[in-house]
Amino acid sequence: MIPLNDIRQAVSQIRDDVGRAAQRSGRDPSQIKLVAATKFVEVDRVQEALLAGITICGENRLQEALEKMSLLRGTPNLSWHFIGRIQKRKIRSMVGQFELIHSVENYEQAQEIDRRAQEQGTPQAVLLEINVGQEETKGGFSALEVVKTLPEIDRLTHLQVQGLMAIPPWASDPETARPYFQQLRELADQIRQLPLARVHMHELSMGMSQDFQVAIEEGATMVRVGSRIFGARPT
Ligand SMILES: *Cc1c(COP(=O)(O)O)cnc(C)c1O
């Protein structure tokens, strides 16, 4: 576990790495958002990351997220993203709590989020998760499915699609993920050519502790970093 005072140092090193990766690819580092993946991280450690300038926490489980939100309520400039797997029956309590939901896996989830957002009278911003490695253990649309389903998704008036998200297959070499990141960027480019009214493709959420620099070189606008900030999680 990374000690408290080292959390700040880790965040500052990650910022430097983000800046360098942006520079290598001729991008503006201010266009890249750092999402701290805070699953299993206790609130005092999250607070340390906030002191280091983190402004977005990404949570995987609704209950854990709601508890932390309530403990950190009133913290200025803090927003919460949902990055984990979505359970349909929990969508009702999720909608409206997160600035962005990264991980919409299928049309049924999109439809249910839209329905609950409509009930609340406020649109919900989301990303569509793409299963780039076509892994059975992961959720998400295939590239083909998403293109086919987008005209229907586009009709959901309270779903604000802002882009795509992916978690490539795990590999020890970050370069292994590069073709998957390229694939996600190309898919977003392809979607931009479709005649859609509501769907936007501004955001690409890709890259974790392991490979966020490669993801930035390939166009990530959001990177989700956990263990490099907080240390290894309990397994
Ligand atoms: C945990 C998690 C991360 C962060 O993973 P690290 O390898 O610890 O950086 C990113 N994205 C998702 C969806 C996660 O669940």
The ligand as an SDF file (V2000), in Angstrom:
LIG
                    3D

 15 15  0  0  0  0  0  0  0  0999 V2000
   -9.8140   -0.5050  -11.4090 C   0  0  0  0  0  0  0  0  0  0  0  0
  -10.0750    0.0850  -12.7320 C   0  0  0  0  0  0  0  0  0  0  0  0
   -9.1610    0.9580  -13.3370 C   0  0  0  0  0  0  0  0  0  0  0  0
   -7.8180    1.2980  -12.7410 C   0  0  0  0  0  0  0  0  0  0  0  0
   -6.9580    0.2020  -12.8130 O   0  0  0  0  0  0  0  0  0  0  0  0
   -5.4130    0.3350  -12.4040 P   0  0  0  0  0  0  0  0  0  0  0  0
   -4.7670   -0.7330  -13.1830 O   0  0  0  0  0  0  0  0  0  0  0  0
   -5.3490    0.1300  -10.9500 O   0  0  0  0  0  0  0  0  0  0  0  0
   -4.9760    1.6840  -12.8010 O   0  0  0  0  0  0  0  0  0  0  0  0
   -9.5180    1.5060  -14.5520 C   0  0  0  0  0  0  0  0  0  0  0  0
  -10.6770    1.2090  -15.1610 N   0  0  0  0  0  0  0  0  0  0  0  0
  -11.5710    0.3750  -14.6220 C   0  0  0  0  0  0  0  0  0  0  0  0
  -12.8300    0.1010  -15.3340 C   0  0  0  0  0  0  0  0  0  0  0  0
  -11.2870   -0.2320  -13.4050 C   0  0  0  0  0  0  0  0  0  0  0  0
  -12.1790   -1.0730  -12.8830 O   0  0  0  0  0  0  0  0  0  0  0  0
  1  2  1  0
  2  3  1  0
  2 14  2  0
  3  4  1  0
  3 10  2  0
  4  5  1  0
  5  6  1  0
  6  7  2  0
  6  8  1  0
  6  9  1  0
 10 11  1  0
 11 12  2  0
 12 13  1  0
 12 14  1  0
 14 15  1  0
M  END
$$$$
